[in-house]
Amino acid sequence: MNLIDTLRRAIGERNVLCEGDLSAWELDWRKRYRGRALAVVRPGNVDEVAAVVKACAAHGTGIVPQGGNTGLVGGSVPDDSGTQLLLSLTRLNRVRDIDRANLTMTVDAGCILQSVQEAAAGEDLLFPLSLAAEGSCTIGGNLATNAGGTQVLRYGNARELCLGLEVVTATGEVWDGLTGLRKDNTGYDLRDLFIGSEGTLGVITGATLKLHPRPAARMTAFAALPTLDAAVQLLQAAQARLGAGLTGFELMSEFSLALVRKHFPQLAQPLPPAAWTVLLEQSDNESEAHARALFEALLEGALEAGTISDAAVAESLEQSRAMWHLRESIPLAQVEEGLNIKHDISLPVSRIPAFVASTDAALTRSFAGVRLVNFGHLGDGNLHYNVQAPPGVANTQFLSDNEAAVNALVYDAVTAHGGSISAEHGVGALKREELALRKPAVAMEMMRAIKRALDPAGLMNPGRML
């Protein structure tokens, strides 16, 4: 029996798609990678996933796992060979259990992140992972890429929010590692092998996640700053005064917010344009009055010290959401402006001002007129450092002519400042060759050894990461 017939018998004919418009699965979110799948399969539970993987292993067919298809590095769409199977996990969307006493939730991998947040909120608890794509990305994809988002400063990446996993291995076996234990020193941490592996070692089908008590109050503010050094000083002051209550510290350059004004003029910006703007968020476990007193004291002190030139504190939940919406509209404004050369990088916070000053200067010397869209999560050292074509220059032509040279310049600077070429988006197909160049040879060989051990036939998301 051929593979397609085997799959139809295993999960139902209507869940094996071979014809018609499959672009929803074959085209990535950035519209940069377009593949052609042998078929799109949509299993409905872990046993069906295991059946699909076993069938593919028997036929030597590569598998590309996909959640919400919101990735930015070409890691969740097939290549154009027509030989890879696209494994969509969106039908695995159950919240299996919420354990209030243990502060855990067990979910299917295809659960939308926003649905997980809402399920936790329904129990008056918090699942703090938050990112712009939360209305469509899935937990399995978040874990497979070790997603970050806006609250890493306080709660950590996806890895820190996961206690246990359920995984279908490359041979189609099911590893049930769904545990709510916070301490378990019984050998290698298999969970951490699969988190961040981008589907190259196995298929995540379920996860046990950490929950937190909901804060009693949240305060949000915009602050205008003259320099990046001032932004780092404000971060240090906020950490000293607010401690663990500081849950967000987002950096936005003037040009990044100018793009939002240009493409989304209906979104009011709370402060006049400044060289740099920071969005701060504080979560407080006592009361709104306590939160406001701490927050306003921080901002007043920063104004007196000249660290910031202006500030606006949200007076309502609606105003807070509007501030966050502005920050989250920057990537959407970039889409409207056209293709650009993206860099998701991380650096020691102390090195960010020097990196930006020297790299901005080097880029403008080498590529006259380029526009730099610099924003991101300053609190955890993650910048989205993107390079837009000069005005009047076609974006596609600029990328074609200059992307390799721009990347080399930026990544050399990242390396020189002790940073990483991927902070939260992963490697995928986009940075695969760059990873091999930048990662120490010993580390690359250990990664390849793990891949050979867990996926000896090389069928799990082939051509991605390694």
Secondary structure, DSSP 8 states (H G I E B T S, - for coil): --HHHHHHHHH-GGGEE-SS--HHHHB-TTS--B---SEEE---SHHHHHHHHHHHHHHT--EEEESSS--SSS-SS--TTS-SEEEE-TT---EEEEETTTTEEEEETT-BHHHHHHHHHHTTEE-----TTTTT-BHHHHHHTT---TTHHHH--GGGGEEEEEEEETTS-EEEE----S---SSS-HHHHHTTSTTSSEEEEEEEEE-EE--SEEEEEEEEES-HHHHHHHHHHHHHHHGGGEEEEEEEEHHHHHHHHHH-TTS--SS---SEEEEEEEEESS-HHHHHHHHHHHHHHHHHHTS-SEEEE--SHHHHHHHHHHHHTHHHHHHHH---B--EEE--GGGHHHHHHHHHHHHHHHSTT-EEEEEEEGGGTEEEEEEE--TTS-HHHHHHHHHHHHHHHHHHHHHHTT-BS-SSS--TTTTHHHHHHHS-HHHHHHHHHHHHHH-TT--BSTTS--
